[in-house]
Amino acid sequence: MFLLRSVRPDDLKQVMSLAKLLAAVNLAQQPEDLQKQIQKSMSAVSGETKNKGEADYIFCLEDLNSQKIIGTSMIMAQHGTKDAPHFYFQVLRLEKFSQTIHSGIVHQVLRLGYDMDGPTEVGGLVLHPAFRHTGKHLGKLLSWSRFLYIAMHRRRFKDRVIAEFLPPLTPDGKSPLWEAIGQKFTNLPYMEADRISRKNKEFILSLFPRQDIYICLLEARVRELIGQVGEDSLPAKKMLESIGFKYLEMIDPFDGGPHYGARMKDVALVKKVKTLKFKKANIRRLKGLGEDLGIVGHNKNDEFKAVATECKVEGKNIYLPSEARETLGVEPNDTLHFLPFEPESHA
């Protein structure tokens, strides 16, 4: 059985190892910084954190057989505040026309923008390669559970939601866009600039140009990467598009990765979550009994837990097999939240 749960203090070493193995973007690479992220998440999950701009949630996927953490996912309740704005390049089209030569041209430009009342962001999705494509819905559990959690605690999150994708990078992890633009204005290498920006973004506002940057002036290899998604992120992009996310014509000013987003009320997964009461029954095997398949989530003792499982939904009640019931630690009449898998997504 695999358990998706909110992060705990003793997860530090395992999450650190996973983050370094897969170069996770949203997880800190230093123990003391990751420790702060974990504490921040625990405060958010418990409801102690009231300010959306300070509430980040980290979820871990645990293989209960080995007691190993094999994946993570995250929600940033508000990405972009007065103290830490959300910076981006807006990709715009400008039409130019000359009356003298009776000819015109359409340019694409990059325009620096920032948001101090930013949207909720989903990110930090990491799954160990050994557990991909197993047919156990592990990637779906990691990804979809974030929207289940948002539906369970809708007031904690914003009315807009975005996801930022990594673009194709060079084999040594460099960003062609950063080398073409950012490094010329900051004199910082990509990784150093990214590290500094995690704690202070002032240098972006102070050093980046406020004027439009004409894309035609960039090298062809850089132009081609604008708005493109890296190969490893293509499955996540496809999934988000299927639930209502669209390309926002915005890219990251560091690496050029595209931003996808949606209104929270339009996200299909959030709309499909059902709130149900758990009823105990002697159901060991649900196959052939008109079973449902999906993610069942539960809040208890300031912790969030979820499993992908077969179950049976009847009206406002839900019945679980014994393994799922024991893993979640639920009691009769506990409130559970259910996000169904679509039939075509069972594979």
C-alpha positions as CSV (number, residue, x, y, z in Angstrom):
1,M,0.0,0.0,0.0
2,F,1.1,3.5,-0.7
3,L,0.2,6.5,1.5
4,L,0.2,10.1,0.5
5,R,0.5,12.2,3.6
6,S,1.6,15.7,4.8
7,V,5.3,15.9,5.6
8,R,6.7,15.2,9.1
9,P,9.9,16.3,10.9
10,D,11.5,12.9,10.7
11,D,11.1,12.9,6.9
12,L,14.0,15.4,6.5
13,K,16.8,12.9,5.4
14,Q,14.6,11.0,3.0
15,V,13.1,14.1,1.4
16,M,16.6,15.6,1.1
17,S,17.9,12.5,-0.6
18,L,15.0,12.4,-3.0
19,A,15.3,16.2,-3.8
20,K,19.0,15.8,-4.6
21,L,18.6,12.7,-6.7
22,L,16.0,14.3,-8.9
23,A,17.1,17.9,-8.7
24,A,13.7,19.0,-7.3
25,V,13.1,22.7,-8.1
26,N,10.8,23.7,-5.2
27,L,12.6,21.7,-2.4
28,A,15.5,23.3,-0.7
29,Q,18.9,21.5,-1.2
30,Q,20.4,22.5,2.2
31,P,19.2,20.6,5.4
32,E,18.6,23.7,7.5
33,D,16.5,25.3,4.7
34,L,14.5,22.1,4.0
35,Q,13.9,21.8,7.8
36,K,12.3,25.3,7.7
37,Q,10.2,24.2,4.7
38,I,9.0,21.2,6.6
39,Q,8.1,23.2,9.7
40,K,6.3,25.8,7.5
41,S,4.3,23.0,5.9
42,M,3.3,21.5,9.3
43,S,2.1,24.9,10.5
44,A,0.1,25.3,7.3
45,V,-1.5,21.9,7.5
46,S,-2.5,22.3,11.1
47,G,-4.3,25.6,10.2
48,E,-1.9,27.6,12.4
49,T,-0.8,29.7,9.4
50,K,-3.5,32.2,8.5
51,N,-1.5,34.3,5.9
52,K,-1.8,32.6,2.5
53,G,1.5,34.1,1.5
54,E,3.3,32.1,4.2
55,A,1.5,28.8,3.7
56,D,3.3,26.2,1.7
57,Y,2.3,22.5,1.8
58,I,4.6,19.5,1.3
59,F,3.1,16.1,0.8
60,C,5.1,12.8,0.8
61,L,4.3,9.5,-0.9
62,E,5.4,6.6,1.3
63,D,5.8,3.0,0.3
64,L,4.4,1.4,3.5
65,N,6.2,-1.9,2.8
66,S,9.6,-0.4,2.9
67,Q,8.7,2.7,4.9
68,K,10.6,4.7,2.2
69,I,9.5,8.1,0.8
70,I,9.4,7.7,-3.0
71,G,7.8,11.0,-4.1
72,T,6.7,14.5,-3.1
73,S,4.3,17.2,-4.3
74,M,3.6,20.7,-3.1
75,I,1.1,23.5,-3.0
76,M,2.1,27.2,-2.5
77,A,-1.1,28.8,-1.2
78,Q,-0.1,32.2,-2.7
79,H,2.9,32.7,-5.0
80,G,3.5,36.4,-5.1
81,T,3.2,38.8,-2.2
82,K,4.3,42.3,-1.4
83,D,7.5,41.1,0.2
84,A,8.2,38.4,-2.4
85,P,6.5,39.3,-5.8
86,H,5.9,36.7,-8.5
87,F,8.0,37.8,-11.4
88,Y,7.4,36.7,-15.0
89,F,7.9,37.7,-18.6
90,Q,4.6,38.3,-20.4
91,V,4.9,37.1,-24.0
92,L,3.1,39.8,-26.1
93,R,2.5,40.5,-29.8
94,L,3.1,44.0,-31.1
95,E,1.9,45.1,-34.5
96,K,4.1,47.7,-36.4
97,F,3.0,49.4,-39.6
98,S,4.7,51.9,-41.9
99,Q,2.5,54.2,-44.0
100,T,5.6,55.1,-46.1
101,I,6.3,51.6,-47.4
102,H,2.8,50.3,-46.8
103,S,4.1,47.3,-45.0
104,G,3.9,46.0,-41.4
105,I,5.3,43.3,-39.2
106,V,4.2,41.6,-36.0
107,H,6.8,41.2,-33.3
108,Q,6.8,39.0,-30.2
109,V,8.2,40.8,-27.1
110,L,9.0,39.9,-23.6
111,R,7.8,42.4,-20.9
112,L,8.7,42.0,-17.3
113,G,5.8,41.9,-14.9
114,Y,5.2,41.1,-11.3
115,D,2.2,40.1,-9.1
116,M,2.0,41.0,-5.4
117,D,-1.4,39.3,-4.9
118,G,-0.4,36.1,-6.7
119,P,-2.2,32.9,-7.4
120,T,-2.0,29.5,-5.7
121,E,0.8,27.4,-7.3
122,V,1.0,23.6,-7.6
123,G,4.5,22.2,-8.0
124,G,7.2,20.1,-6.4
125,L,6.0,16.9,-8.0
126,V,8.8,14.3,-7.7
127,L,8.4,10.5,-8.2
128,H,11.4,8.1,-8.0
129,P,12.1,6.6,-11.4
130,A,11.8,3.1,-10.1
131,F,8.1,3.7,-9.2
132,R,7.0,5.3,-12.5
133,H,4.7,3.4,-15.0
134,T,3.9,0.7,-12.5
135,G,0.1,0.8,-13.1
136,K,-0.4,1.7,-9.4
137,H,-1.6,5.3,-10.1
138,L,1.3,6.7,-8.1
139,G,1.9,9.8,-10.3
140,K,-1.8,10.4,-10.3
141,L,-2.0,10.1,-6.5
142,L,0.8,12.6,-6.1
143,S,-0.6,15.1,-8.5
144,W,-4.4,14.8,-8.0
145,S,-4.1,14.7,-4.2
146,R,-3.1,18.4,-4.3
147,F,-6.5,19.3,-5.9
148,L,-8.3,17.0,-3.4
149,Y,-6.6,18.9,-0.6
150,I,-7.5,22.3,-2.1
151,A,-11.2,21.2,-2.4
152,M,-11.1,20.1,1.2
153,H,-9.8,23.5,2.4
154,R,-11.0,25.9,-0.3
155,R,-10.7,29.1,1.7
156,R,-7.0,28.5,2.3
157,F,-6.3,29.0,-1.4
158,K,-6.7,31.7,-4.1
159,D,-9.2,31.9,-6.9
160,R,-6.5,31.4,-9.5
161,V,-4.0,28.5,-9.7
162,I,-0.9,28.2,-11.8
163,A,1.9,25.7,-12.5
164,E,5.4,26.5,-13.7
165,F,7.1,24.0,-15.9
166,L,10.8,23.6,-16.6
167,P,11.8,24.2,-20.2
168,P,14.4,22.1,-22.0
169,L,17.8,22.9,-20.4
170,T,21.3,22.2,-21.7
171,P,22.9,18.8,-20.7
172,D,24.8,20.6,-17.9
173,G,21.6,22.2,-16.5
174,K,22.1,25.7,-17.9
175,S,19.3,27.9,-19.2
176,P,19.8,29.3,-22.7
177,L,17.3,32.1,-21.9
178,W,19.1,33.1,-18.8
179,E,22.4,33.3,-20.6
180,A,20.8,35.4,-23.4
181,I,19.1,37.8,-21.1
182,G,19.4,37.4,-17.3
183,Q,23.1,36.9,-17.1
184,K,23.8,40.0,-19.2
185,F,21.8,42.2,-16.9
186,T,22.8,40.7,-13.5
187,N,26.2,39.3,-14.2
188,L,25.1,36.2,-12.3
189,P,25.2,32.5,-13.4
190,Y,21.8,30.8,-13.6
191,M,22.1,28.6,-10.5
192,E,23.5,31.4,-8.3
193,A,20.7,33.8,-9.4
194,D,18.1,31.1,-8.8
195,R,19.5,30.5,-5.3
196,I,19.4,34.2,-4.4
197,S,15.9,34.7,-5.7
198,R,14.6,32.0,-3.3
199,K,15.3,34.4,-0.4
200,N,15.3,37.9,-2.1
201,K,14.0,39.0,-5.5
202,E,15.0,42.6,-5.2
203,F,17.8,42.3,-7.8
204,I,15.3,41.2,-10.5
205,L,13.3,44.5,-10.1
206,S,16.5,46.6,-9.9
207,L,18.6,45.1,-12.7
208,F,16.2,43.6,-15.3
209,P,15.1,46.0,-18.1
210,R,11.7,47.5,-17.9
211,Q,11.5,48.0,-21.7
212,D,10.2,45.4,-24.0
213,I,12.7,42.8,-25.2
214,Y,12.2,41.9,-28.9
215,I,12.4,38.2,-29.3
216,C,13.7,38.5,-32.9
217,L,16.9,39.9,-31.5
218,L,17.6,36.6,-29.7
219,E,19.4,33.7,-31.2
220,A,17.3,31.1,-32.9
221,R,18.0,28.4,-30.3
222,V,16.7,30.7,-27.6
223,R,13.6,31.9,-29.5
224,E,12.6,28.2,-30.1
225,L,12.6,27.4,-26.4
226,I,10.3,30.2,-25.3
227,G,7.1,28.6,-23.9
228,Q,8.4,25.1,-24.5
229,V,8.1,22.4,-21.8
230,G,10.9,20.0,-21.0
231,E,10.5,16.3,-21.8
232,D,10.3,15.2,-18.2
233,S,7.4,17.6,-17.6
234,L,5.3,16.7,-20.7
235,P,3.1,14.1,-18.8
236,A,2.3,16.7,-16.1
237,K,1.5,19.3,-18.7
238,K,-0.9,16.9,-20.5
239,M,-2.6,16.1,-17.2
240,L,-3.1,19.8,-16.2
241,E,-4.4,20.6,-19.7
242,S,-7.0,17.8,-19.3
243,I,-8.4,19.4,-16.2
244,G,-8.6,23.0,-17.4
245,F,-5.2,24.6,-17.3
246,K,-4.0,26.7,-20.3
247,Y,-0.8,28.4,-21.4
248,L,-0.9,31.9,-20.0
249,E,1.5,33.5,-22.5
250,M,3.8,33.9,-19.5
251,I,7.3,32.5,-18.9
252,D,9.8,32.3,-16.1
253,P,12.3,35.2,-16.4
254,F,15.1,32.8,-15.3
255,D,14.7,29.8,-17.5
256,G,11.9,30.6,-19.9
257,G,9.7,27.8,-18.6
258,P,6.0,28.4,-19.4
259,H,3.3,29.2,-16.9
260,Y,-0.1,27.3,-17.2
261,G,-3.1,28.3,-15.1
262,A,-6.9,28.3,-14.6
263,R,-9.6,29.8,-12.4
264,M,-9.9,27.5,-9.4
265,K,-13.7,27.2,-10.0
266,D,-13.0,25.8,-13.5
267,V,-10.5,23.1,-12.4
268,A,-12.3,19.8,-13.1
269,L,-10.7,17.9,-10.2
270,V,-11.7,20.5,-7.6
271,K,-15.3,20.3,-8.8
272,K,-15.4,16.5,-8.7
273,V,-14.5,16.1,-5.0
274,K,-17.2,14.5,-2.9
275,T,-17.6,14.9,0.9
276,L,-18.8,11.6,2.4
277,K,-19.3,9.7,5.7
278,F,-17.3,6.6,6.3
279,K,-19.4,3.5,7.1
280,K,-17.9,0.3,8.3
281,A,-18.7,-2.9,6.5
282,N,-17.2,-6.3,6.0
283,I,-16.0,-5.6,2.5
284,R,-12.7,-7.3,1.8
285,R,-12.9,-7.4,-2.0
286,L,-15.0,-4.8,-3.8
287,K,-14.6,-6.2,-7.4
288,G,-17.8,-7.0,-9.0
289,L,-19.8,-5.0,-6.5
290,G,-20.0,-1.8,-8.6
291,E,-16.9,-0.5,-7.0
292,D,-15.5,3.0,-7.5
293,L,-11.8,3.9,-7.9
294,G,-10.2,7.1,-6.8
295,I,-8.4,9.0,-4.1
296,V,-9.8,9.1,-0.6
297,G,-8.5,11.8,1.7
298,H,-8.8,12.4,5.4
299,N,-7.7,15.1,8.0
300,K,-6.9,13.9,11.5
301,N,-4.7,15.1,14.3
302,D,-3.3,18.0,12.2
303,E,-2.2,15.6,9.5
304,F,-3.5,14.9,6.0
305,K,-3.6,11.3,4.6
306,A,-4.8,10.0,1.3
307,V,-4.7,6.7,-0.6
308,A,-5.7,5.5,-4.1
309,T,-8.1,2.7,-3.6
310,E,-11.2,0.8,-4.7
311,C,-14.2,1.7,-2.6
312,K,-18.0,1.9,-2.7
313,V,-20.0,5.1,-2.7
314,E,-23.7,5.0,-1.9
315,G,-25.4,8.3,-1.6
316,K,-23.5,10.3,1.1
317,N,-21.7,7.2,2.4
318,I,-18.4,5.6,1.5
319,Y,-17.2,2.0,2.3
320,L,-13.5,1.1,2.2
321,P,-11.6,-2.1,2.1
322,S,-9.9,-3.0,5.4
323,E,-6.4,-2.1,4.1
324,A,-7.4,1.4,3.1
325,R,-9.4,1.9,6.3
326,E,-6.5,0.9,8.5
327,T,-4.0,3.0,6.5
328,L,-6.1,6.1,6.8
329,G,-6.9,5.4,10.5
330,V,-10.6,6.2,10.1
331,E,-13.5,5.5,12.4
332,P,-17.2,5.0,11.6
333,N,-18.9,8.4,10.7
334,D,-15.6,10.1,10.0
335,T,-15.8,12.6,7.2
336,L,-13.8,11.5,4.1
337,H,-13.3,13.2,0.8
338,F,-13.3,11.3,-2.5
339,L,-11.9,12.2,-5.9
340,P,-12.9,9.6,-8.5
341,F,-10.7,8.4,-11.3
342,E,-12.2,8.7,-14.7
343,P,-12.7,5.3,-16.4
344,E,-10.2,6.1,-19.1
345,S,-7.6,7.1,-16.5
346,H,-7.4,3.7,-14.7
347,A,-4.3,2.5,-16.6
